[in-house]
Amino acid sequence: MTTQTLADRETGPITYGIIGCGMMGQEHLRNIALLEGTTVGAIFEPDPDMRAEAAKLAPNAEFVDSIEALLDIAEIDCLLIASPNFRHVDQLQQIAHRRPLPVLVEKPLFTDPAQAAAVDAFTKSYPAPVWVAMEYRYMPPVATLLAEAEAATGGIKMLTIREHRFPFLEKVGDWNRFNRYTGGTFVEKCCHFFDLMRLALKSDPIRVMAMGGQAANHLDERYAGETPDIFDHGYVMVEFESGGRAMLELCMFAEGARYQEEISAVGPKGKIEALVPGPGRFWPAHLGNPPVPQVIVSPRDPKGPELREIPVDPTLLAAGDHNGSTFYQHQGFLDLVRGARRTPEVSLQDGKWAVLMGLAAQRSMTEGRAVDISELTGGI
């Protein structure tokens, strides 16, 4: 069989090749299964336990032993990369060398400042579209805030994001316990929020000041004699070219909270907030139904906050831990693969900025000083 033409993609089924089927990869499989006109053709996953779990979700997929073998399957139309963070750049380069296809690559795009130049070179030369997976943009309450922020605030001047959540879950080989594999908590976990900051403020960052550390989580764990070095809490303040300012507050030992994310955007006309619960599977059954997401608009004049519930389709909630956003993200990516959308909604440049902001936050925390973004970019 031959690879589909663009015309075929516009009307026929789309076949995914999957690289990595750990916890997040399996969430992607559950959401791909909900999309019409899609199938998973092949999976590369080295871990036998994760392969077994993936086979339950994609029973007709072929399992292969390398990325090269996956790319040799002619029926594959697009790729999803959901491997550990530190492998993303190398795997993108492998794909570029062998068979460039449309790619949805999980965040963070890279983990080390030294990789930024390789990302730039890849961006300039790769002939197919690449979409960086930033699920938080597509959470229904967050998407509502983003859509209504200008009208509600009169232009955002201050943006505050607070995430109080559970500790990092266990991953294959415990790779997410160490900065050298994750890029650090404020890259691995928080690139989502830095992406939201740029998107909401419609501006690029110029300076980051942060403090944080490891207060409670993973201190009693040992892996090959090493204690995990990932941070579990912190504050990050970001100044933008537009004059807008944003702040992130992260605590990863606060899973008792009713809402996991609380986002507040404020401007001269008023304030808009989004309240997002954590994964429903972690909500205690004896407390009844999990919280429903909310959006609150609070104008200055006339005063009178308006609270709206933003319910999410239960089928989408059951398919993953990200409030239905993984499904909506895949809808956009599928439009891109089919040619109904010309460019990715989350570009490689967006993914790069989010990582650089996280790296700046980590540097600020460890060096005890404000960090100019230009220290990491050399000018983008």
N, C-alpha and C positions, 0 to 999 in steps of 0.2 A: 504494500500500500504506500501511497505517497502522502506527504504532508499536505494539509488542507490549504487551499488558496484563500485569499481574503474574502472572496465571494462565498466560499463554502462556510467560512467562519460566521458570516453574517446570518446564515440561515440554519446551518447544521449544528450538531452537538460539539461542545468544546471539551477537549480532553486535557486534564491536568497531569503534570508530573510533579511529585512531591519530594522535597528534600528535607528530611527531618520530621519524625512523627512522635515526638514526646508530647508533653501535656498541651502545649499550644498548637502543635501540628494536628493533634487529634481534635481540638476545637475547630480548626479549619476544615477538617474532614467532615465533621457533623454539619457545618454550615454549607459546604459545597453540596452536600447531599440534599439540601433544601432548595437549591437553585435549579430551575428548569433548564434542560438542554445541556447538562454538564455530566461528566463522568471522570473518575480518577483512573488513569491508565496505568501508571507505574509509580512506585514508591522506593526511595532509597532511605533506609533507616538501619544503621549498623547494630543497634541494641536489640537482642532477641525478644526481650519482654515488650518493648515498644512496638516491634514488628507484629507481635501477636495481638496487641490491642488494636493496632491500625487495621489488621486483617478483619477484625470484627466490624469495623466501620466502613471499609472499602473491600468487600470480599472478592470483587472481580479484578482488583488491581494486581498487576505483576510486580513482584518484589525483586529488586536488582541489587547488585553488590557494589555499585559505584555510580557516581554521577555520570561518568562517560557512558556506561551501559544504559542509563536512563535516557540520555540525550540521543542515543542511537535508535530509540523507538520512534519510528516515523510518525505515528499517530498523535504524539504529544504536541499540543498547540500552545501551551503556556506552562509556566513553572511557579511553584510556591516554595520559598525558602523559609523554613521554620527550624533551622538548626541552631546550636548554641551561638551566642553573639560573636565570639571571636573567630568563627569560621566564615562569616558572611562575605567579607571582601574576597578571600581566596576563592570561594565558590562562585561568586559573580565573575571573577576573572576566568575560571575554568569554563563557565558557560560561554563567555564572550569568545574564547579561543576555539571552542568546538562547534557550538550551534546557538547563536543568539536567538532567543525567544522572548516574548513578553514575560515579565517577572513581577510577582508580588513578593517582596522581601520583608521579613519581619524586622521590627526595630530591635535594638539600635543598628543603624547602618554599619557602623564600625565602632571600635572600642579604644583605639590608641591614636593620639595626635599624629603619629608618624604615618598613619594610613590615609590621612586626608588627601595627600597628593595622589595616591593611587585611586581614590574615589573620584577626584577631579579628572584624571586621565580616562577612567572608565566612562564617566559621564559624557566626555567629549567624543568618544569613539564608538560607544555601544549603539547599534542601529535600531534596536527595538525598544519599546517603552518599558520603564521600570517604575513601579508604584511601591513606595515605602509604607509598610503597614503601621498606621497610627490609629488604632481602634478608637481612642477616646474622642476623636472628632465626631464619630458617628453614633455615640450614645445618644438616644433620643432627647433626654433633657439637656445635654451639652449642645447638641445640634440646634435645639430650640433657642438656647441662650445666644449662640453665635448668630443665628438668623435675626434675632430681635434686639441685639445689644445696641446697635446704632440708634434705633428709635427710642429705646428705653432710657439710654444714658445721655444721648446727645453727643456721643463720642467718648469712648472709654479713656479715662485718665488714670484710673487705678484698677488693677486686676489682682485678685487674691484667690489662690487655689490651695485648699487644705485637703490632704488625704490622710486619714487615720484608718489603718488597715491591719491585716494579719501579716506575720513574718513571711519571708520568702519560703515557698514550698520546696519540697525535695525534688531535685532534678537528676537525670541520669548522670552518674559520675560525679555528682555534687559540684558541677562546674559553677553554679551560681552562688557559691560561697566565697569566691575569691575575686578581687578586683582585676587581676590579670586576665581573667576570662570574661568578665562582665563589662569591664570599663568602669566599674564602681556603681554603687546604688543610684547615684544621681545621673548616671548615663543609662544604666539598664532599666531602671524603673521610671525615672522622671523625664526621659526624653519626650514622652507623651505630653507632659505638662508644658515643657518649653516650646514644643510645637504649637500647643494651644495659645500660649502667650503671643508668639509671633503672628499667628493667624488672627487672633482677636484684636490685637493692637495695630495690625497692618504695618508693621515696622520691624526693623532688625535691631538686635541688641548691641549695646556698646560697652556695657560694664556689668560685672557680676560681683556681688559681695555675699558671702555665705558663711555659716557656721554649722557644724554637725559632728556626728561621731557614732560610736557603737556603745550604746548604753545598756542594752538588755538582751539582745538576740544573739544566739549562736556562740556565746562565749564559752560554753561548756562542751562544744563540739570539737572533735579532732579528725582530720583527714590526712592520712599518711604523716601523722605527727604535727600537722599544721593547724592552727586555730584560724577560723574564718576572719577575714579582715573587712568584710562589707559593712558599711554604715547602716544604722537602723533609724536614724532621725536627723532632722536638720531644718534650717531656715535658709532660704535663698531669696535675695532681692536682685532684681534686674532692671537696669535703666535702658531705655530704647531711644533710637534716633529721633523719634517723634516727640520726645519729652514725656511719654507715658511711662508708667512704672508698674512693675508686677512683683508679686511675692508668692513663694511656695512654702508651705509648711507641711513637712512629712513626718509621720510617726508610724512605725511598723510594729508597734506592740499595743495597738488600740482597737483590736477587732471587736470589742464590746460595743462600739458606737452604732447608733441607728443608721447613720449615713456614712458611707465610706469616703465619698468626695463631696466637698462643698465649694462651689465656685461663685465668686462675687465680682461683678463688673460695675464700676461706678463712674459717672460722668456728671456734667453740670445739670442735666435734666432729672437724673434719678439713678436707681440701682436695679440690676437684675441678678438673680441668683439661681443656681441649679444645684439641687440636692440629689445625689446618686447613691443608692444602696449598693452594698457589696454583693458578691455572688449569693444567690438564694440558697445554694446547697450548704452554706455555712450558717444560715439563720436558724436559731434554735426552734424546734417544732413546737415546744410548749408555749412560745410567745405568739403563736398564730401565724397568719400570713406575713411574708416579708414586707418591708416598707415599699411603698410605691414612689417612684421618682417624682420630684416636684420642681416647678419653676415658679419663682416669686418675683413679681415686678413691683417696685416701690417708687412711684414718682414723688418728686419734691412738692409739686403743686398741680392739682390738689393732692394732699396726702391721702393715702389709702392703699396699702399693699394688696395686690391681687395674687392669690395663690392658685396655681393650676396643677393638678396631677397629670403626669405624662406616663401613662401605663405603657408597658412593653409587651408585645405578643408573647404569651407563655411558651409557645414553641421555640421562639428565638432565645428566651431566657434559658430554656432547657438545653440549648445547643452550645452553651459556653458560659464563661464567667465575666463577660464584658457588656452586659446590659443590652444584648442584641446587636451591638455595633459590628461584630465580625461579619454578620450576614450582610448588612448594608454596605460595608466596605467591599465585600466580594461582588455585590451587584454592580458597583462602580467599576471594579476591575474587569468584570466580565464585559461590560459595555466597551471598555478600552480594547480588550482582545478582539471583540467582534467588529470594531471599527466605528461603533456608534459614538464613541468619545475619542477626541484627537490626542489629548495629553493626559497624563496621570494627574489626579487631584492632589496627591502628595508626591512631590518630585524628589529626585535624588538630592537636589539642593536643599529642600525642606528637611530631608533626613539628615543632611550634613549639619545644618544649623542647629538642629535639636541636640545632636551629639556634642557639638562644640560648646553649647551652653552648659550641658551637663559636665563636660570636662573642666570648664571654667569654674563651675561650682565646686567640684571636687578639689581643684587646685586652691581655690580660695579657702576652703575648709582646712586643708592640710598646711597651707603656708600662712594662714592668719592675715590675709590682706585682700583688698579689692583686686579683681583681675580684669583688665581690659580685654575684650574679645580679640582685638588686633594682635595680642600675644599669641593667639592660636591660629589666626587666619592669615596673618601677613597681608590682610586686605583681600576680601572676596570679590 
